[in-house]
Amino acid sequence: MSDTSLTPEQREALMEDPSAILMDRDLMRAIVGAHEEGVGENVIDIRGRAMAALEARLDRLESAHETVISAAYENQSGMNTIHRAVLSLLQPVTFDDFLENMQTDLADILRVDTLVLVMETATKEGAPEMGGPLTMVPAGTVARAIAAGRRGQNSGEVMLRRASKISAGLHGTPVASEALIPLDLGPTRMPAMLLMGSDEPGRFTAAQATDLLRFFGQAFRLILLRWLED
């Protein structure tokens, strides 16, 4: 039989730092289990029950902590992405460059497969006029696309969802999920919308927060107004 007793050095180390045992959950579980076996089946040791309850609570706290850290990291990453996107919007020196930048650098930064500026015009009737990153559409198209057949849908809110049949033709290519950012260009101009699409079904979902995209939409609107006024 092998000798499992502690050496003098090991015993002295544990005496100096008992927390080495307390911090080892497997070791503490084994100690409590051995104690409960020694007292017999008819004796209930509340310390063992308390330890099990504390372990379960610790597991929940650790899980919550990991969730908070993960959410904070995602928020920070998302904020950095939007900052880069806004800086990209400021770089073009002509409106044509602004539109071209949407389909190149800006789409890459935002990690989307389609990025389209949808603008209503009173002179356009029938099907939308597809033209790269800029699409001219008849009056009422933006509100219908955002509502997607739902009554009472606020057309001024950012929408994140699975791709809708109503807005499918505006992307120019099939997508699985989409983000619709309404753009208020003032009382003298018709409604507009920034439309993003992704091949990933979970890229845009209703459960996601819209704060960062709302901020990006406001920045995009202000820069677009500058070009429209020139």
Sequence and secondary structure as in RCSB ss.txt:
>XXXX:A:sequence
MSDTSLTPEQREALMEDPSAILMDRDLMRAIVGAHEEGVGENVIDIRGRAMAALEARLDRLESAHETVISAAYEN
QSGMNTIHRAVLSLLQPVTFDDFLENMQTDLADILRVDTLVLVMETATKEGAPEMGGPLTMVPAGTVARAIAAGR
RGQNSGEVMLRRASKISAGLHGTPVASEALIPLDLGPTRMPAMLLMGSDEPGRFTAAQATDLLRFFGQAFRLILL
RWLED
>XXXX:A:secstr
    S  HHHHHHHHH THHHHT HHHHHHHHHHHHHHH TT   HHHHHHHHHHHHHHHHHHHHHHHHHHHHHH
HHHHHHHHHHHHHHH  SSHHHHHHHIIIIIHHHHT SEEEEEEE TT  SS B  TTEEEE TTHHHHHHHTT 
TT  TTS EEEE  HHHHHHHSS  SEEEEEEE   TTS  EEEEEEESSTTSS TTS  HHHHHHHHHHHHHHH
HHHH 
